Amino acid sequence: MKAVRGWFGILALLCAIIPALAQEPMPTKDLYSTSSCVGCHGINAMGGLGPPIAKTKLSAEEFLQIVRHGKGMMPATPPEQLSDTDTQSMYRELENKEWKPAEIPISYKVGALLTTRNVAKIFLVVFLFAAVFGVIGWLRWVRLAGLKQMKPALRRFGYGRAIGVALQSLFVDGFLVKSLWDKNKARWFAHGLMLYGMCGLALADILIQIFNPTRADLALSDPLKLFPIICGFLVLLGVVYVMIRYRNDEFIDNGWTLGRDYLFVTLLFHTVLSGILTLAINRSTSHGWVMPIYLYHLVSITALIVSAPFTRFQHAWVVPTMIALTRVTEAVVAAGVDLGFEREPSPGRHHKSERIAIDVIQRVAPDLADKVRLRYYP
Ligand code: HEC
């Protein structure tokens, strides 16, 4: 549980920092200070998450282009939110705004590091890190499953056939989660909320990349906007269900991975919640919250991905692989091909493993024999 407490510590810190970062919107009547721009460029236009834009050196045309199309992490603003005329007036206002270097906030110095290129670089490193450690962990399980020892049998069975069986299992057992469907439809549904919600979010991202590459802001009713929002809520619902289960299910603690399992659920919760908040805040008038919530979102995603190979997240690729390997082994045996080693098919495996474990412990540390608890991963 240490990791969990650590994460709560970070959260508590964020909770303390966020209100400090959020500027109080001032009741001035000019265009700039009542716009959403304030959230990122500061009440005096001396910077926030975005750069200072007081005394802007841009031409009026360049300014309009940036407002309409956005720039890096800055979202585009459509004419319905800020007309061309208002953009012009705001431009004049900014040209005449006083340059107050003392007001460039520390947060801007952080924000300045978060240019599109840097964010892309950070995420590249984060993804590489997760991929390398994810693959190392995955290979370990494949090795434990004895794939190498199966090679001669697989050759006789036919590699093509084996791949066919594996792919079918990846779809039926992995993607459709057949075992859970057979066992408990309610839990299959809750699990599906997260699994298919996440898949939907990934799909939406690809579709947006294709149909809205500039990520121009869309109406809420646009399918490209509505679909990811619905998926986000589905994931959130699923995660909340799991969090409640963690509180109420007395068997959820396997005595070993609880902290890391809960870390995954918590990070997923914060990623989705901050994503929904980011969306909501862009449409609200609490502009002071835009930057902190955006940072909260970035931090959540980063933590979720960096920790992925070490938390329950890895069940997403380890479990389907292990089931697929089991199915291939079953198919090989069913085809009458000699595996070359003894295979212990489930069920009944647990009791035997447990008996063996107790037997071993009884020999090496007899006083611990009644404390044996087996852990299956995942
Ligand atoms: C979500 C935060 C956010 C909001 C809201 C936002 N901006 Fe920005 N803005 C940025 C960031 C970040 C940059 C720097 C982009 C880059 O260079 O990659 C930027 C850049 C700019 C620039 C270019 C500055 C330069 O010198 O290159 C202008 C001008 C600008 N914003 C104006 C506006 C106006 C006007 C609004 C309101 C309609 C607005 N911004 C709303 C984050 C925001």
Boltz pocket constraint, residues with backbone or C-beta under 6 A from the ligand:
constraints:
  - pocket:
      binder: B
      contacts: [[A, 35], [A, 36], [A, 37], [A, 38], [A, 39], [A, 40], [A, 41], [A, 49], [A, 50], [A, 51], [A, 52], [A, 53], [A, 56], [A, 58], [A, 63], [A, 66], [A, 67], [A, 71], [A, 72], [A, 73], [A, 74], [A, 75], [A, 77], [A, 82], [A, 90], [A, 111], [A, 114], [A, 115], [A, 116], [A, 290], [A, 294]]
      max_distance: 6.0
